[in-house]
Amino acid sequence: MKIKAQIAMVMNLDKCLGCHTCSIPCKQVWTNRQGAEYMWFNNVETKPGIGYPKKWENQEIHKGGWLGSDNNLQLRAGSRSKKFVGIFHNPDLPRIDDYYEPWTYDYDRLVSSPAGQRQPTARPKSSITGHPMDIKWGPNWEDDLAGANETALDDVNFSGLEKEVYLKFKDVFMFYLPRICEHCLNPACVASCPSGALYKRDEDGIVLVDQERCRGWRYCVSGCPYKKVYFNWAKGRSEKCVFCYPRIESGLPTLCAHSCVGRIRYIGVILYDADKIKPAASTSNDQGVYKAHLDIMLNPHDADVMFEARAQGIPETFLIAAQRSPLYKLAVEWGLAFPPHPEFRTLPMVWYVPPLSPLIQELEGSEADLGKSDFMRIPFKYLANLLCAGDEAPIRFALKRLMALRKSMRSLRVDHKPDLQALDEANMTQDMADEMYKLLAIAKNEDRFVIPTTKRADSENMYDDRGILGFPTKS
């Protein structure tokens, strides 16, 4: 057992307002320069929809992530030799139009135009070419289902559903999906890089790009199935979300989490067994990857785990943070949080609590509310395709618990008479419900963000171990 520590995040989609407040400070701090205009390390998408860049979830197009079966794992985009042959032409790359061509406005025309009878206008012009352009797409083009009757038809999460039915006005549903880099345990971007520029930090698991080593081959862009690695067209280098590591090293939350109006984000430490990464990622059944991912995570309250972690040099501050962190409870103990598209086999470490939604028709009794949740507005199959590779059972279990929590708290706050039946049906105790309520509803910053400070001198050099099947390089 090789124990490692990972800084991870959970987002509660039930509380996301879709306000994009998380995106603005990230944009201002990390991508406010030439060549990065189109980059959004943090963006918020409306689902259903094809997202940003267009159709990022469809790996039949982009060839991101891994293929795995019977303990065999390979990059979907192909082997090293295939990359070498096509190193000057990568057909799997998203085009700039798949993101959007960044633009500004000809503001000078507003003040320099000669006097006339008509008010001058500031036409949009490309930030890349400087030429006038027509705006046809943007990073939040699908906000609040704008145009979803056309674009959402290509949403891969409708697999197994009659998408034309769910996109009709009276049957349509909607929720927000904030996205950042997943800082995966088995990152395909790291394994795809021929120059060894991408690496996963040993001390906290954050995935970064070494700008001195990057040669702009862009295989990391196509290799990432979440499309969270970008190419800076001005610098000729790849860039990505850095999980605000200068703040993390000081024990502070990321900018996106710190500014979140809905307080949907939780940051903490997860302990995991690195020896289980390859067997988990190469699980033959796509739906089995999520369960194998859970098995990688180690219980921070297990005395044997803590003893072994100390013996392997995990700092005491990380061990204490892992015990106080809410992430293990949300993901493993309570079974409420899930990784996006586990079938990509990168073992992502930014997870989501699925959103509750109104019931389509009135149901009576606790049993009906909890058991017949097919009547919920958001189809279970859609959430399962997004978070569990199509397996509905974990999603049903999580939402059953969330509904039981809501019903129990309503009985306490409104009826002033505790209703324990709903909790019993969801296999929950009153103490669990109280703890869950405090964490999901009214948690303070010190409860949501449990981040240890980092001593860089105590970490190993991870340049020699870049990925399971990547391009290993010597320091």
N, C-alpha and C positions, 0 to 999 in steps of 0.2 A: 504494500500500500504506500503510494507516494502522495503525501498530502500537500495540497497547494491552497492558497487563499485567493479569492476573486472578489473584487468590488463589483457589485451587481445592482440592478434596479428593477423594481416592480411598479407598474402603472395601473391604477384602478380606472378602467374605462367607464365605469358607472358614474364617475364624477367629472369627466373631462367636459369642459364647456366649449371647446372648439374656438377659443379666443385667440390662439396663436401667441399669447404672451410669452410662452416658453421659447418660441422661435426668435423673437426680436433681440434679446440680449445675446443669444448665441451668434446671431448674424452680425451684430455690431462688434463683438469682440473677436471672433475667429475668422470671419469671411468678409471683411470690409475693405477689400483691396482688388486691384485689377487682376483679372483672370479667375476670380472667385465669385463673380457677381451672381452666377446661376446656382451656386452651392448653397444648400440648406442642410447643415449638419443635423439640425432638428427641424422637422416639418410636421404638420398636422394634416392628415388626410380625412376626408369624409368617405365612409363606407356605406353602401356599395360604391365602387368606383375603381378605376384602373391605376390611380395613384401617380406618384412622382418618383422617378421618371415613368413614362407611360408603360403599363403592363409589366412593372418590375417583378411581379410575382410569377409570371409565366416563364419558367425556365426552359420550356421548349424553344423559346425565342432567344433568351439571353445566356443559356448554358452556364448558370451559376451554381455554386454549391457542389455537393458530392453525390456520387452513386455508390451504394453499398449493398453487399449481400454476403452472408456466410463468412464474416470476418475479413471480407475483401473490400477495400475502399479506394476509390479513384475519383479524381476531379471530373465533373461532368463535361468540362470543356476539352478534356483530353490529356494526354501524357506530355512529358517534357519535350519529347521529339516532335510531337505535333505542334507545340508552341514554338519550338525553334524554327521549324520550316515556315511557319506563318508569322514570324515575329514582327514583320513590317506590315502585316495586314491581319487585323483581328476582326472577323465578321460578326462576332458576338457583342461588340461594343454598342451601347446605346448612342444614338446620335444626339446632337445638341437640341434638335427639335423634340426629342423624347423628353428632355428636361424642359427647356424652353430657351429661346434665344434671348439673353438678357438685354434690356433696353433702358434708355434714359429718355429725356425729352429735350428738345431744342429750346431751352429756356432763354437763350440769348435773343431769340427772335422776338420775345415778348417786350424787350426793352430797346432793341435796336431797329425795329421795323419803323418805316416812315409814317407820319401821320396819315390817317385814312378814315374812311367811313365805317370800316369794319374792325372789330377787335382781332388782333393777331392771335394765332393759335400756336401752341408748342407741340409739334408733331413728334411721335415716338421715333427714336432712331436706335439702331443696334449699338450696344456697348462693345461689340466685337469688331464690326466693320465700319461703324460710324454712318452707315447709310440709312435712309428712311425705311421703315418697315411697318407691316401690318401685324398687330398682336393677335396670335391665334391660340396661344396656350400659355399657361403659367403654373407656378408651384402650388397654387391653391385654386386652380381652375374649376375643380369639382366641388368647391365648398358648398355645404348645405344642399347637396344633390343637384347643383347647377349642371344641366345637360346630362344628368345621369341616365335619362331615358335613351340616350345614344351611347355614351361612353361605357356605362356600367354593364352593357351587354357583353363586354369582353372581360369582366371580372371573373377570375378563375375560381373564386370562392363560391360561385353559384353551381359548381359541379354537383350533380345529383339533384338539383332543384330546377323548377320551371321558372327561369329568370324573367321571362316575359310577364308572368303572373305577378311576381314580387316587385316589379318595376311599374306596375299600374298605380295610378294616383291613390286609390283607396287602400291598396295593400302594401305600399312602399314602406320601408323602414330606413333608419339612419342612425349611425353613431360615429364618433370621432376616434381616429387612431393616430396618436402621436408616435413619431418614429425617430430613433437615433441609431447610431452604430450599435450592434449587438454585442461587441467585444466577446466574441464566441470562444468557447473552449477549444474548438477545432476549426479555426478560421480558414476559410477557403481563400481569402484574399492573401493571407500570409503564405500559404502553400502554392499560390499561383505566381508569385513574384520571382522572375528569373534573377534579379539583381540582389535579392535578399534584403530589400529596403524595409519591408514590413516585418514587425516583430511583436510578440506578446510579452509584456513586461512580467518578470518573474514575481515581483513583490506584490502586485495587485491585479494582474491579469489584463490590464488595459492594453489595447492594440494600437500601435503607433506606426508612423511612417518616418523613416530616417531620410531627411531631405538630401543629405550628402550622398547617400547610396542610390537613391531613386534615379532611374534613367528614363523614366517616362514610357515604359513599354505598355502600360495600361492593362496588363493581364489581371491586375488586382481589381480593376473596375468591373470587368466582365466576370471575374471569379466570385465576387461577392454577390450572393443571391438577393440580398436586401438593397443592393445598389447604393451603399453608403460610403463608397470610396469615389472620389471625384478627381478629374484631371484639370489642373490649372493650365489653361491654354496660354497664359502669358509667361509662366515660369517653366513650363514643360515638366512639371512634377505632379505626383498624386498627393492628394490631401484628404483628410477624413476627420470625423469627430474624435477628439482626444479625451473625452470624458472629463474635460476641465481638470486635467491631472495636477496643474499647480495648486488648484483649490483643494483637490482631494488629498494631496500630500500634506496640506495644512489642516486637514480635518473638516473642511468646508464642503457643502454640497455643490453639485454642478449648477451652472447658471440657469439651465432650463428647470431644474427642480426648485431652486431657490425662488424663482420668479413665478412659479405656477400658481395661478389664482385659485384653482380648484383643489389644490393640495393633493393631487392624485399620485405623486411620486414618492417612492420609498427607496432609500439607498442604504446598503449595508454590506456585510462580508458574508460570503458563502465559502465553506470549506469543502473541498472535493478531492476525490481520488483520481489523480492523473493517470494511473495505470489502467483505469476503466474507460478512458476516452475512446480509444480505437474500437474496442468491442461494442461500446454503446453506439458509436456513429455508424458502424457497419452492420447493425442489426438488419436482418433481411427484410422484415416487415416494416413498412413506413410507420404504421401506427404503433409499433413497438419501440420506436426511437424515444418517444416522450417518456415512457416508463423506464427505459434504460437510462435516460438522462436523470430522472429522479434518483436512481440507484447510485449515481456518481456522487451526489451530494451527501455529505457526512453530517451526522447529528452533532452539533457543537455541545450538547449536554451529555454526550456519552463520555464516560471517564476514560475508556480505552482510546477513543479518538483524540481526546485532549492530551493524553499522555504521549501518544505517538507523534502528535503535532509538535509538541514541545521538543521531543527528541530529534525531530527533523528540522528544527530551527525556526518554526513559525513564531514571529514576535508575539509576546504576551498581549500587547495592545490589540492585535488582530484577533486573538482568541477571545478576549473579553468582548470585542465588538461583535464577533460571530454569535456569541451567546445572547447579546442584547439586541442583535439585529432582528427586524421583523420579517426578513426575507424567507428564512427557513420555514417559519410558521405559515406564511402565505402560500409558498410553493409546495412544501412537502407535508408538513404536519396537518394543515387545514385543507390542502388540495384546492386552493382558490385561484392560483395564478398559473399561467401556461406560457410556453415559448411560442413565438410566431413561426409557423411553418416548420415544425421539427423534421419534416421529410427532407429539408435541405441538408440535414445532417451536419450542420456546423456547430450544433449545441449552443444556441444563443443564450446570453445571460442578461437580457432585458426582457422581462416577462410581463404578462398582462392578466389582470382580473377581468373576466368578461362582463359586459354590461347587462344589467337587467333591463327589461322593457315591459310596457303595459300588456295586459292580457287582452286579446282580441275580443273576447266575449266574457260576460260576467260568469264567474264560477262560484259555487257555494261550497263552504266547508274547507277545512285545512287540507284534507286529503286531495280534494280536487285542485286546490291552488298549487300544491307541491307536486302532485303526481302527473297532472295533465298539462305540463308546461309546454306541450306542443302548441298550445293556444297563445303562446307569447308572440309578441310582434316580430322580434328578430328570430328568424328560423335557427333552430339548433344546428342544423346541418351547415349553415353558413359559418357560424362561430366555430364549429368543429373543423371545417375545412381550413379556417384561418389559424387556429391555435392547436389542433390535435391531429393533423393529417387525416381528418375525416372521421375520427373516432368520437362519437357523440356521448359516450358514457361519462367520461370525466367532466365534460361541460355540463351535462345534466346534473351531476352530483354537486358541482360547484354552485350552480345557480339555484339548486334546491336548498343549499345551505344559506345562500344569500337571501332567498325569499323567506326562509324560516327565520332568519335574523330580523328581517324587516317586520314580519308578522309578530314576532315576539316583542320587539321594541314598541310596536304600535299598541299591543295589549297593555304594556306597562305605562306608556306615556299618555295614551288616550283613554283606554278603558280602565286603567288603574287596577287591573287584575291580570296577573301573569298567565300567559297561555303556554304551557309547557308541551302541549301536544305537537306543535310544529317543530319544536327542537328535538323531541324524541324521534319524529319521523326522519329528521335529517341527521340523526346520530350525533347530536350535540348536547352538551350540558349547559346549564345556566352560566357557569363560570366561563366556559368557552365563548358563549354568546356575548357576555359582558366584555371580555378581552377583545373579541373581534370587533365589537361596536366601537370601543375606545380607539382602536387602531384605524379602522376604516372611515370613521365618521368625524371624530374630534381630536385626533392625535396632534400633539404639538411637534414642533420641529425636532426636539431632542429625541422623540420617539420614532419619527419617520426617517431621520438621518443619523445613522450610527456609523461614523467614519473615523477610523484610526489614522493618526499621523504616520508617515512613512519615513523610514531611514533607508535611503538609497544605497548606502555603503554595505548594508546587510544582505542585499539581493544578489542573485546569481546573474551571470551574463547569459542571456537567452539567445544571442545571435547564432549559437551553434546548434540550436534545436528549434527550428522555425515552424515545423508542421509535420504531420504524420507522413505525408507524401509530397512534400514541397521541394524547394530548392535549397538544401542546407549549404551554408557558407561558413568559412572560418573567419573569426574576428580579425 
